[in-house]
């Protein structure tokens, strides 16, 4: 059974540089690399005429080539589709058998790898709204348990991030958000967005009651994307701003999530939705997201940012931006998965309206840091 800690509020914590205090620019001045026309990089994972396919997440197994993806057959909700690739995302299995109640998913599914204190490796899949439910596999995704509630609480895009903690083997922290509608068994007042954390000490089998770490009606911070610092001592979280009155924001923790800094606005170069990151072989960060910068020629498209962790901490714009694909319908695209293969290839996967007038479908883009740097030069 889940732990039964009460919901707590933890504000304040770590100081971050004063350079982030001032209002950040709404646009950006760093170079923009455009890969949208380089179709040789694109792999279609799933496309079905007349059917909306969206919001995938991915995970890469330890062999460095087996990749899994899940996504809903519908806009943010609908039956969960599950596929496997054995060659690093170049070819995909087609729809695989899943538990019957995966068809009852009401939210964007997310998939994560966890390992417990005994070394048991699990895959865990979350489906949000009330209550948040979870399915798990202990044979690398060949068989799955049905979705079951993790507690009497709910939320949106659960869990957008899961990170292993340094507090013990099998310890994990997960993050999600809610606007008041789903956190409890009956809908509450809306207009305020709250960020929540929940913890597991048994490799993801059970999860604690949620702790609210930030709540505001002025800015709606959500879809937390966690990045651990290169030295392993800091958790940085990039946040979507859903009222669209400010840029994306940053919070940090230097005590494994026990306390958090006050949110600080990020540069326009990092403003977007559903940030998902990996470290490149040379130590730089590659962060994929939906471009929602207020002043951007690629607003609403699938983009990536390349820079360093120190750039984020100092409020710098970074090295360059990349347009990965051109989305043809508003800003409806780009809940990306990002994986780094053993050979240094980045495989990033998302949905979008890639053909004008057609429903969105699932595509991945393959690239390397060396190719991006050559474009930048």
Residue, then its C-alpha position, 0 to 999 in steps of 0.5 A: x500500500x502507498x505511504x500515508x504522509x499528509x500533503x505538505x507544502x515546501x517552499x523556499x530553499x536554495x539560492x540561485x544566481x541573481x542574474x535570473x532575478x531580472x525579467x528575461x527576454x521574450x525571444x532569443x539571439x542564439x543561432x537557430x539550426x533548421x533540420x525540418x527539411x532533413x527527412x532522412x533523419x525522420x522515422x515514422x513510428x505510427x501513423x493512422x489516417x483519421x486517427x489522432x496519435x499523440x503525447x509519446x514518452x520513451x525509455x531506453x534499456x541498458x543494452x543501449x538499443x532496446x527502446x520502448x514507447x507508449x502513447x495515447x490513441x487520442x488527444x492526451x487520453x485514450x487507449x495506450x499504445x505500446x511499441x518496442x524497437x530492438x535497433x535503437x529506434x530505426x524499426x518498430x514492432x507495431x502495436x504490442x499486447x497490453x493489459x485490457x485496462x490500459x484502454x481506460x487511460x484518461x491521460x498522457x501515459x509516461x514510462x520510466x525505468x527503476x531499480x530497487x535495492x535488491x537490483x530488481x529492474x522494473x519498468x513503470x507506467x503511469x496514467x494520470x487524473x484521479x486517481x493516478x494509476x500505475x502498471x509495472x513490468x519486471x521482464x523488460x516490458x514483455x508482460x505488464x500488470x494492469x493499471x492500479x491506483x498508487x493512492x487516493x490522489x490524482x494529477x495531470x501528466x503523471x509522472x512527467x519526471x522520475x529521478x533516482x535519488x542519492x538517499x538510498x538504493x531504490x529511492x526515487x522522486x517523481x513530479x507532476x502538477x494539478x490545477x485543483x480538479x484531480x488532486x482529491x477525490x472530488x474536484x476543487x476550485x481551479x485557477x491555481x496550479x500546484x507542483x507536487x512531488x512523491x517518493x518511492x523507497x522500493x524501486x517504484x512499487x509504492x509511492x508516498x502521498x504527494x507534497x506540494x512544493x509550489x502553488x500560484x495563480x499568477x503563473x501556472x508552472x507545470x510539466x516539470x522536467x528534472x535534470x541532475x547536475x553533472x556533479x550529481x549534487x543539484x536537481x534542476x527542474x524546467x517548467x512550462x508556464x501555462x498562463x502564457x504571461x511569462x517565460x518558462x521557469x526554473x526551480x532547484x534543490x540541493x538536498x534531493x528534493x527536501x526543499x526547493x528554490x523560489x521559481x525563476x524565469x528562464x530566457x526565451x531560448x528555453x521557453x516551451x512545454x514539456x522539457x525533456x533532456x539528455x547529456x551529450x557525450x561531451x557534457x552539453x545538454x540536449x533539451x527537446x520541447x514544444x517552442x512556446x517562446x513569446x517572440x520566436x519564428x518557430x513558435x509551436x514547432x518541435x525544437x531543441x536547445x543545446x547548451x550547458x547546465x551552467x548556462x541554465x544556472x546563470x540564466x544564459x541563452x545557451x549555444x543554439x536552438x534547433x528546429x526538429x520538425x515543422x508543426x502545421x497546426x497551431x501549437x499542438x505537438x511535441x511531448x518528446x521522449x529523448x534517448x542517447x544511444x551508446x554510439x552518441x546518437x540522440x533519438x528524440x520522439x514526439x507527435x505533431x501535425x507533420x502533414x498539413x490537414x492530417x491528424x498528428x502522428x508519431x515520429x522520431x528524429x535522429x542526430x548527433x552532436x557533431x552533426x549539429x555543430x557542423x550545421x552551426x559552423 
